[in-house]
């Protein structure tokens, strides 16, 4: 089959597909909506996966990152955290790290207080 024959066949197929879609617009809209939903969902999932798992961390040498925890002498708590004062003390006096960062997880509970008498 020659190249020009192939192009003619593709053109005829596209004309037939367009005529068929125009004859049934409800099906056409459902097909377009389904494709848009699928493509949008895949794009969103890939964007999150790429940002969290595939890209390296935005640091100069991400393989040299370390995480520091505290543990009291004789205590069983192995996942302690720094107070803000201790973090600032370590950050200001450190000679071993090129930089430091911190994060905190807080939770709060909003409840109604009893009315005062």
N, C-alpha and C positions, 0 to 999 in steps of 0.2 A: 504494500500500500504506500503510495507516494505521500509526501508531506502535504501537498495541496488537497489530496483526497481526505486525509485525516482532519485538516482544518474544516473542510466542508461538512464532514460528518459531525464534528463537535458543534459547529454552528447550527446544524439542523437539530441536534439533540437539545441545545440550549433554547431554540425557538419552541420546540415541543414542550419542554419543561415549563417555560414561561406561559405558554397557552394553557397548560394544565393547571398551573397555580392560579391564573387569573379566572378560570372557570369555577374554582372553589376557594373563595377568599377566606372563609372561616378556617379551613384547613391550613391555608397559607399563613394566616396570623398565628395559629397555634404552633406551627412548625417554627416560625421566626421567634416567637416568644420562648419556646423550649430551647432553641439554640442559644438565644441571648442569655437565658438563665444558666444554662450549662457552661457557657464560655465565661460569664461573670463569676460564677462559683469557683471554677477552676482558677481563674485569675486571682481571686481573693485568697484561696488556699495556697497557691504558689507564692504569692507575695509574702504571706505570713511565714511560710516554711523557709523561703529564701532569706528573710530578715533574721529569723531565729536560729536556723540550723546551718545554712549553707555559707553565708557571708562570715568572714572572720570578724572578730571584735574590733571596734574602732580605736585600737591602741597600737602603739608603735611595735611592741613585741608581745602579741597576745599569748604566746606560749610561755611567757615568763610571769604571768599573773599568779598571785597567791591570795589566799583568803585567811585572815587572822581571826581567831576566836579566843575567848578567855575561859579559864577554868579556875575555880577557887581551889586552894590546897585542901585536899581531903574531901572535896565535894564530888558528887556524882554527875553534876550537870556538865556535859561535854560541849554543848552548843551555846555557850554564853555569848553575850554581846557586849560591845563597848558602850559606856556612857558617852555623852557628847563631850564632856570635859576630858575623859581619857583619850578619846579620838583626837581632839585638838592638841593634847599634850604629845601624843605619839607623832602626829603630823608635823608639829613645829620642831620637835627635837630629833627627828629621824635622820640617819645618815646612810641607811641601807637601801631605801626605796627611792625610785625616781619620782614617785608621786603616790598619792593615796586617794581613795574615794570611799564613800560609805553609803549605806542604804538602811532604811528602817521600815519595819512593818508595824503598823499601829492599827488597833481596832477600837471602835468606840460604840457605845450602846446608848441610844437615846430613849429614855423612859420618862414617863410623866411623874412628876413629884406630887405628893399629896398636898392638897390645898392647906395653906397656913390658917391657923385658927384666928 
